[in-house]
Amino acid sequence: MRPHIAVIDDDEKITALLRRSLAFEGYEVTTASDGAEGLKLIAQKAADLIVLDVMMPKMDGWEVCRRLREAGIVSPILLLTAKDEVSDRVKGLDLGADDYLVKPFALEELMARVRALLRRRPERTDEGGQFRFEDLVMDVDAREVARGDRRIELTAKEFDLLHLFMQNPKRVLSRDLIMERIWGYDYSGESNVLEVYVAMLRQKLEENGEKRLILTVRGAGYVLKGDG
């Protein structure tokens, strides 16, 4: 069965371009011209990937993203944004988006992002069980995380990232390894998406003043370690 990609964008030229290009690559493509229509589209037919424009009339992409995640939709979301401000990228990621691409973009790069987001690694999606590191507990089957008695709400990508750390406690994980395991390919050196996610994850894990568990190893990567 061909992967189904839903494109939600009010720009007719971009929508037409993506419909043709994605269909040429063998994907099934459906489109919506605004956020409300996009929500109805995905409710009617589950999407394997959602390409979502941020700046749209009636309902912007951030609101669409929030509603999809609140509805339990876990499909990867690729945001298209005309804004390159860090705060805008962080907002989208924090609402549950998996990746972002700034307009104007190269079609080849968008296709690479699509292929990467459609990849599924069994260790991230199928492996069950419970992991514990100091006072941090992760239940993979229930997709729940707690620190002591405090439950921590994570986005899908934050959960995947923490899962990787919990699988490899006290092991320094390089940036390249993390990018390959979580995003499926190596981002360009200009992207700080990993740093943004680590910062958001730390903020949630340390919300009540708990000690830092995810440490930066300068020039090497990151490590889940208990002496932070």
C-alpha positions in Angstrom: 0.0 0.0 0.0 1.3 3.4 -1.0 2.0 5.8 1.9 -0.7 8.5 2.2 0.6 12.1 2.5 -1.8 14.9 3.4 -0.8 18.4 2.3 -2.5 21.3 4.1 -1.5 24.6 2.5 -3.5 27.6 1.2 -0.9 28.4 -1.5 -2.3 26.8 -4.6 1.0 26.8 -6.5 2.8 25.0 -3.6 -0.1 22.6 -3.2 -0.1 21.8 -6.9 3.7 21.4 -7.0 3.7 19.0 -4.0 0.8 17.0 -5.3 2.5 16.4 -8.6 6.0 15.8 -7.1 4.8 13.5 -4.4 2.6 11.5 -6.7 5.5 11.1 -9.1 7.5 9.5 -6.3 4.7 7.0 -5.7 2.9 8.5 -2.8 -0.9 8.8 -2.5 -1.6 12.5 -2.0 -4.6 14.4 -0.7 -4.8 18.2 -0.2 -6.6 20.8 1.8 -6.5 24.6 1.4 -7.1 25.6 5.0 -6.7 24.2 8.5 -10.3 23.3 9.2 -10.6 21.5 5.9 -7.3 19.7 6.7 -8.6 18.4 10.0 -11.7 17.0 8.3 -9.5 15.4 5.6 -7.3 13.6 8.2 -10.4 12.5 10.2 -11.8 10.9 7.1 -8.6 9.2 6.0 -5.6 8.5 8.2 -2.3 10.0 6.9 1.1 8.5 7.1 2.6 12.0 7.0 1.2 15.5 7.2 2.8 18.4 5.4 1.4 21.5 7.1 1.7 25.2 6.3 1.9 27.5 9.3 0.5 30.7 7.9 -3.1 30.0 6.8 -6.4 31.9 7.1 -9.2 30.7 9.4 -6.9 28.3 11.4 -3.1 28.5 11.3 -0.8 25.5 11.2 0.1 25.7 14.9 -3.6 25.3 15.9 -4.0 22.4 13.5 -0.9 20.8 14.9 -2.2 21.2 18.4 -5.6 19.8 17.6 -4.1 16.8 15.8 -1.9 15.9 18.8 -4.7 16.4 21.3 -6.9 14.1 19.1 -4.2 11.4 19.4 -2.9 11.6 15.9 0.7 10.5 16.0 1.5 10.8 12.2 4.7 12.7 11.6 4.1 16.4 10.9 6.4 18.5 8.6 5.8 22.2 9.1 6.3 24.7 6.2 7.0 28.1 7.5 7.9 31.5 6.0 9.4 32.5 9.3 12.9 31.6 10.2 12.7 32.9 13.8 13.9 30.4 16.4 10.8 31.1 18.6 8.5 30.1 15.7 10.4 26.9 15.1 10.4 26.1 18.9 6.6 26.8 19.1 5.9 24.3 16.3 8.1 21.6 17.7 6.7 22.1 21.2 3.2 21.6 19.8 4.2 18.2 18.5 5.6 18.8 15.0 8.4 16.5 14.0 10.3 18.7 11.6 10.2 22.1 9.9 11.2 23.5 6.5 11.6 27.3 5.8 10.0 28.7 2.7 11.3 29.0 0.0 12.6 25.5 0.1 14.4 23.2 -2.4 12.0 20.4 -3.6 14.9 17.9 -3.2 15.3 18.8 0.5 11.6 18.4 1.1 11.6 15.0 -0.5 14.5 14.0 1.7 12.6 15.1 4.8 9.5 13.2 3.7 11.5 10.0 3.1 13.1 10.4 6.5 9.9 11.0 8.4 8.2 8.1 6.7 10.9 5.7 7.9 9.9 3.6 10.9 12.5 1.9 13.1 11.2 -1.1 15.2 13.2 -0.1 18.2 11.3 3.2 18.4 7.8 2.1 17.6 7.4 -1.6 18.6 9.7 -2.2 21.5 7.8 -2.4 24.8 8.8 -2.5 28.4 9.8 -0.1 31.1 13.1 1.8 31.6 14.3 3.4 34.8 17.2 5.7 35.4 17.5 7.1 38.9 14.0 8.7 39.6 13.1 8.8 35.9 10.7 6.1 34.7 9.6 5.4 31.1 6.8 3.0 30.2 7.1 2.4 26.5 3.9 0.5 26.0 1.8 3.2 27.7 3.9 6.0 26.2 4.2 7.5 29.7 7.1 9.2 31.5 7.4 10.2 35.2 10.0 11.6 37.4 9.3 10.6 41.0 5.5 11.1 41.4 5.3 13.8 38.7 4.0 12.7 35.3 5.8 14.4 32.3 3.9 15.1 29.1 6.1 14.7 26.1 5.6 15.1 22.3 6.1 12.1 20.1 9.5 13.1 19.1 10.6 14.1 22.6 9.5 10.6 23.7 11.6 9.0 21.0 14.6 11.1 21.9 14.3 10.2 25.6 13.7 6.6 24.8 17.1 6.5 22.9 18.8 8.0 26.0 17.1 5.5 28.3 18.2 2.6 26.1 21.8 3.8 26.4 22.4 5.1 29.9 25.9 6.6 30.6 26.8 6.2 27.0 27.9 9.3 25.1 25.7 9.5 22.0 27.1 11.5 19.1 25.0 14.1 17.3 25.2 12.1 14.1 24.0 8.9 15.8 21.0 10.7 17.4 20.0 12.4 14.2 20.2 9.1 12.3 18.2 7.1 14.9 15.6 9.7 15.6 15.2 11.7 12.4 16.5 9.1 9.9 19.2 11.2 8.2 21.8 13.8 9.0 20.6 17.4 9.0 22.8 20.1 7.6 25.2 21.7 10.0 23.0 24.8 10.0 20.1 23.1 11.7 19.8 23.3 15.4 16.7 21.0 15.7 18.5 18.5 18.0 19.7 21.3 20.3 16.1 22.7 20.4 14.7 19.3 21.3 17.3 18.6 24.0 16.6 22.0 25.5 12.8 21.3 25.5 13.3 17.9 27.0 15.6 19.2 29.8 13.0 21.9 30.6 10.3 19.3 31.1 12.5 16.9 33.0 13.8 19.6 35.3 10.5 21.6 35.7 10.5 21.2 39.5 14.1 21.9 40.0 15.3 18.3 39.6 18.9 17.8 38.8 20.0 17.5 35.2 20.3 14.0 33.8 21.0 14.8 30.1 24.4 16.3 29.9 26.3 17.9 27.1 29.7 16.4 26.3 31.5 19.2 24.5 32.6 18.1 21.0 31.2 14.6 21.5 27.4 14.7 22.0 25.0 14.0 24.8 24.8 11.5 27.7 22.2 10.3 30.2 24.2 10.5 33.4 23.3 10.9 37.0 25.9 13.3 38.3 24.6 16.5 36.6 
